[in-house]
Amino acid sequence: MGGAPAASAGGRCERPPLLPRVAASQGGGMLGKGVVGGGGGTKAPKPSFVSYVRPEEIHTNEKEVTEKEVTLHLLPGEQLLCEASTVLKCVQEDSCQRGIYGRLVCTDFKISFLGDDESALDNDETQFKNKVVGENDITLHCVDQIYGATDRKNHAVMFDTLQDWCWELERTKGNMKYKAVSVNEGYKVCERLPAYFVVPTPLPEEDVPRFQGHGIPIWCWSCHNGCALLKMSALPKEQDDGILQIQKNFLDGIYKIIHRPPYEIVKTEDLSSNFLSLQEIQTAYSKFKQLFLIDNSTEFWDTDIKWFSLLESSSWLDIIRRCLKKAIEIIECLEAQNMNILLLEENASDLCCLVSSLVQVMMDPHCRTRFGFQSLVQKEWIMGGHCFLDRCNHLRQSDKEEVPVFLLFLDCVWQLVHQHPPAFEFTETYLTVLSDSLYIPIFSTFFFNSPHQKDTNMGRESQDTQGKPLNLLTVWDWSVQFEPKAQTLLKNPLYVEKPKLDKGQRKGTHLKHQRQLSLPLTQSKSSPKRGFFREETDHLIKNLLGKRISKLINSSEELQDNFREFYDSWHSKPPSYHGLLLPHIEGPEVKVWAQRYLRWIPEAQILGGGRVATMSKLLEMLEEVQSLQEKIEERHHSQEGLQAEATSLLRNSARLSSLFPFALLQRHSSKPVLPTSGWKALEDEEDLAKREDEFVDLGDV
């Protein structure tokens, strides 16, 4: 369905997620069940009927798509120009939305739909037929425009066009207050920013180039209640007093745009000074990864007795906990206090990317689907200008710049996936291979510091020895790395899909979260400040600018009380997998991502056990339930086929371990009965090395 050509009469498709069903005018002469149509004449007439239908609303069994080779009848001299296969022709019968699959072909005379929809009337010799133009033919004279409509739900949105940002604004209902701008096309304003991004509607585009794009509030995402999450980079340091005053006035103006009581209150989060530092992340991960660089079995058991103390001293899990806590604090402000949140950072490309992405994963169920998650990474990290080249140290030039911020984000997401598996369409295996893809240099996705650097190095001016432009693959094409059978392990068979509402229910909930801007909100916290800076001396203003921006936060005690009440209240109720999703962040709940970090250590594997054993049993039950459903419904669904395949893949494996699919059958050294200090005194390492590892067959699980 995606990418299929369609046509309209004098109009463009304004909603990419929807497929055009019919766009016809009375002048075409070929009405009824035609796929496309239009009117001739010098002036394009307004279509008499234009309708859109979502693909999931079409009651068509895709497995029954068996296109017959229908002959295309060409007039003498008529030539075939192009065609598209698997095109859906929609029919309206008794208010039901049904469709017929076929081919859409275009000649130099007409557009024709060729499908397996021949009725009995078509074979009736008495039927009145036109030998030149059939029922499913439309002459080009009656077509004003042909365009393609792509189903965005089945593709990762790359956010490299203005239309992609407009689509995201529409999806989140943020287009009422924010606008997509193209002022940075060609990167003529700032090489750090993408070519297209979103700013508040009242902000004049001519103000964006000031200070080379710094100090501009850039939209990330809009909450269901109308509040928004924004980010902003700091202004450059200047020593001249006149420039400082200009910066102050400029920031005051920016602040007034996004802070308009009583219905637009903004709270700033200065991540550069009130949160983690990149140095803390780098130091913690350096200690943490040493726990998994095990050379032999002896070294593994030697460190086993003190492993948890070493883990605690690395502070990696504590950093994960702090990241999740910061995201929940921001969610509390968005959800409970109806505040806009402005994230501040040096370049808004490290911790801003981390925190804003976590907030969206927890609040937006679309970001918990595979394509939605990939679109989120494209929007916040790739187009957000995260310096992958430096942070991953791909060129091995500066160890000081190497900071695993994106890996920290994936580890935080894994905590959510681990705690709430049914809420995610993807699995921990998906997150593991995504983290591996960071270091596969054939992909351009995680190789550059900015969209500008990528376009510069992959443009026409950057050519190989044969004079061809550099062409790297995108990591989102998983078929490059995995066969279809292996790709089933990336999709969660236990994912709870959002129930589809009928038209009546959808109408009733469409305006449920629309914010009433004409009325003040429920009484929340008092406005932080009227101006962007406190009324202090010029000397203090310089210090504030030196720290980039003032901090507008409530007292720590008040913040802690609000957080705890919000956090405990949510966890006291059953989770909604298609609503807000919060993780447990208490000490024992934040765990080590075993599949990623322990997969190459045989001693750490549990043969026939762990979460894989549980998953295998659940999939067996799921397969049985599906079999019963198929007998009742007398038809199969494509999604159920994938689930059954995943079940078969697990059940047919001779031996599974807790680190499946990265480890299957292994011969493991047995854990000593005595503590390390005891058994080392009883036998030396040479005897231990000569002793054959014990092996116990646990059987298939």
Secondary structure, 3 states (H helix, E strand, C coil): CCCEEEEECCCCCCCCCCEEEEEECCCCCCCCCCCCCCCCCCCCCCCCEEEEECHHHCCCCHHHCCCCCCCCCCCCCCCEEEEEEEEEEEEEECCEEEEEEEEEEEECCEEEEEECCCCHHHHCCCCCCCCCCCCCEEEHHHCCEEEEECCHHHCCCCCCCHHHHHHHHHHCCCCCCEEEECCCHHHCCCCCCCCCEEEECCCCHHHCCHHHHCCCCEEEEECCCCCEEEEEECCCCCCCHHHHHHHHHHHHHHHHHHCECCCECEEEEEHHHHCCCHHHHHHHHHHHHHCCCCCCHHHHHHHHCCHHHHHHHHCHHHHHHHHHHHHHHHHHHHHCCCCEEEEEECCCCCHHHHHHHHHHHHHCHHHHCHHHHHHHHHHHHHCCCCCHHHHCCCCCCCCCCCCCHHHHHHHHHHHHHHHCHHHCCECHHHHHHHHHHCCCCCECCCCCCCHHHHHHHHCCCCECCCCCECCCECCCCHHHCCCHHHHHHHECCCCCCCCCCCHHHHHHHHCCCCCCCCCCCCCCCCCCCCCCCCCCCHHHHHHHHHCCCCCCCCCHHHHHHHHHHHHHHHHCCCCCCCCCCCCCCCHHHCCCCHHHHCCCCHHHCCECCCHHHHHHHHHHHHHHHHHHHHHHHCCCCHHHHHHHHHHHHHHCCCCCECCCCCCCCCCCCCCCCCCHHHHHHHCCHHHHHHCCCCCCCCCCC
